[in-house]
Amino acid sequence: MADNKKPAKAPDRKANRRGAARLAAVQALYQMDIGGAGINDIFAEFESHWLGNEVEGEKYLPAEAAFFRDVVSGVVRDQARLDPLIDEALSKGWPLKRIDAILRAVLRAGSYELEHRKDVPGRVVVSEYVDVAHAFVEKDETGMVNAVLDQIARQFRGDEFVRS
């Protein structure tokens, strides 16, 4: 007998496009950090070669380009203010400059979004960037990302993180 159940509803397409934009933003920020590429070059490269295309045999999800641009340009614009906040949230003795470049990119992007993208719930932002970190680092490092972003979220969005 055939099973007539409908498949589970696919996750929200916009959420998938935002997740892809976050991953691309972290990769772009990483490239800028280690390679010194400028923001216009990064936008041109990512929008023409990465977002929604196949690179080195990997198919990249279509990303919400405006969201990608907002996160990358916002981090670049606000980095001098974001880095001290991240430094303060990190364990003493581990300043941001000692953290791996990919984790710096994750923490900067997450911090920017927590401060400026009030259209996205804080817990979603933290969870999304922990997921992005999972793509690059081990579990203990993702725990650090979670702890740091949670602390920063409580500064920017304390009302969302009040315990009931």
Residue, then its C-alpha position, 0 to 999 in steps of 0.5 A: m500500500a502506498d504511503n500518501k503522507k506529504p513530505a515534511k514542510a521544507p524550512d523557510r526559504k528565506a531562512n535558508r538564504r539568510g543562513a547561506a548569506r551568513l556563511a558567505a559573509v564569514q568566508a568573505l570576512y575571513q578572506m579580508d582578514i587574512g588576505g587584505a582584500g578590499i570590500n568591493d573586490i570581495f563583493a564582486e568575487f562572492e556575488s559572481h563566483w560563490l553565491g548560489n554557484e558551484v565552487e570546487g565541486e561544492k554547490y553553494l546555496p543561493a544567498e540573500a545578497a542584500f543580507f550578505r552585503d549588510v553583514v560584511s559592510g557593517v562589520v567592516r564599518d563597526q569593527a573598531r567598536l565590535d572588537p573591544l566588545i568581543d575582547e571583553a566577552l572572551s576569557k581573560g588571557w585570550p584576546l581576539k587577536r589570538i583567536d583563529a581568523i575564521l572564529r574572529a569572522v564568526l564573532r564579528a559577524g554575529s556581534y554585528e547582527l546582534e546589534h543591528r539586525k533587530d528583525v532577527p531574534g537574538r537566540v536565532v542569531v546566536s544559534e545560526y553563527v554557532d552553526v556556521a562555526h560548526a562548518f569550520v571548527e571543532k565542538d569545543e570552539t563552537g561552545m566558545v562562540n556560543a558563550v561569547l555571542d550569548q554574552i554579547a546578545r545579553q548586552f544588545r538584547g537583554d530584554e530577549f534573554v530575561r529568564s522566566 
